Amino acid sequence: MTQERKSSLYTQPTKSFEHISSHTKSLSEEDRKAIGYWGEKYVFRCIKDELRKKYPDANLNEMEDEGRFELRKDNILIAEAIWLNKDCERGEPYDIIVIDNGKEYFIEVKTTASHSKETFTLSEREWAFMKEKGDSYIIYRVYGAGTHNSSVVKIANPIKLIYEGKIKVKDAKIEI
C-alpha cells in the first residue's frame, strides 16, 4: 500500500519552515512554493538513493544543472530521473519522471511543513493523469519540510488504493 521512511539523505535545509503553522490555508504563495520546491528536491534525492540501492553496481552520472541523473551499468542506461521543476514550475500533472529498466513512472510530490497526516489537494489535471497512468503514477507525501526529522510516504498506484478503500478522498468537488 504505502511505504513510509525517514531519509538519511537530509542535509541542512536552504530554508526552514518551522515558523509555519500546521494550517496551510493561511500560507503565502511564496511559502507554498518554497515548501513545494523543498519537497521536490528532497524526493529527487530520495529517488536517487532508492535507485542506487537497487543498482549498487551501476555508475551514477549526475547532471545537476539539468535536474537529472542516470545510472549505467556496462555503459547501458538502466535508470534515470528528471526533475521537471528544478528551474521553474512547468505546470505538468507530475514533478519527476523516473525511467527504471525501460518503465516510466510519473512522480507527484505533495509537501507540508507539518508532521501531521493532513490531507492534500490534487488538481483536476493531476487527478485525470493519475487515473490514466494507474500503476505508473506515484505520489510522494513529504512531512516536516525543512526540518531534521522530515519523512516521506510513498503512495504507489493511488487510484487503485482509492478504489480498494485503502486511502480516502475527502471533500471532492463535482461539476455537472
Stockholm file with secondary structure:
# STOCKHOLM 1.0

chainA/1-176         MTQERKSSLYTQPTKSFEHISSHTKSLSEEDRKAIGYWGEKYVFRCIKDELRKKYPDANLNEMEDEGRFELRKDNILIAEAIWLNKDCERGEPYDIIVIDNGKEYFIEVKTTASHSKETFTLSEREWAFMKEKGDSYIIYRVYGAGTHNSSVVKIANPIKLIYEGKIKVKDAKIEI
#=GR chainA/1-176 SS CEEEECCTTCCCCSSCCTTSCSCGGGCCHHHHHHHHHHHHHHHHHHHHHHHHHHCTTSEEEEEGGGTEEEEEETTEEEEEEEETTSSSCCCCSCSEEEEETTEEEEEEEEECSCCSCCCCCCCHHHHHHHHHHGGGEEEEEEESTTSTTCEEEEEESHHHHHHTTSSCCCSCCCCC
#=GC SS_cons         CEEEECCTTCCCCSSCCTTSCSCGGGCCHHHHHHHHHHHHHHHHHHHHHHHHHHCTTSEEEEEGGGTEEEEEETTEEEEEEEETTSSSCCCCSCSEEEEETTEEEEEEEEECSCCSCCCCCCCHHHHHHHHHHGGGEEEEEEESTTSTTCEEEEEESHHHHHHTTSSCCCSCCCCC
//
